[in-house]
Amino acid sequence: MSNNTMISRVENDRVLVLERIFDAPRDLVFNMFKDPEHLKRWWGPRGWELPVCNVDFRSGGVWHYCMKCVDQNQGEFFGMESWGKGVYKEIIEPEKIIYVDFFSDAEGNTNDAMPSSDVTLEFIDLGGGKTKLINRAEYASAETLKTVTDMGMMQGITETWDRLEEVLQHLK
């Protein structure tokens, strides 16, 4: 698996597993997920920014953010805001982050009409300054997983992780 290749598979019809190797040490990759200033530099697909990113990085803490499309070339998406909220369930630094991911509004109220997911991020030290990131997102059903994939989530996460790799290369 090369650095820019993301492996994806579905388990039990409702668990999306994504894997990618980053050319950066595990501590650095982990820190990219806990520091709001880092998250603002790479979270979201290309053409989207994070004007709001509030992180309370602890078990029971909340990550509340807004992605906003700033790319006029994205047509009807330009100017659109997409709010999200993560509630951290468990953090084992620098190995694992477990959280529930929700769609939300600007006040942090979850949008129950949209699917949530239980996310486990594993950071595996491969030695030689390389880290394998495994993202397991479990949905309530195969239908809810299909809903998010139909919304373009795979393209979004691919671009997001590409942006993460670019930021990591500048920080090494």
GIJO-V849090 format. One record per helix or strand. SS is the DSSP state (2 for helix, 1 for strand). FROM is the first residue (numbers start at 1). TO is the last residue. If there is no record, write none. Layout:
<<SS;FROM;TO> <SS;FROM;TO>>
This chain:
<<1;7;11> <1;15;22> <2;26;31> <2;36;42> <1;48;55> <1;62;69> <2;72;77> <1;81;92> <1;96;104> <1;110;110> <1;117;127> <1;130;138> <2;142;150> <2;153;171>>
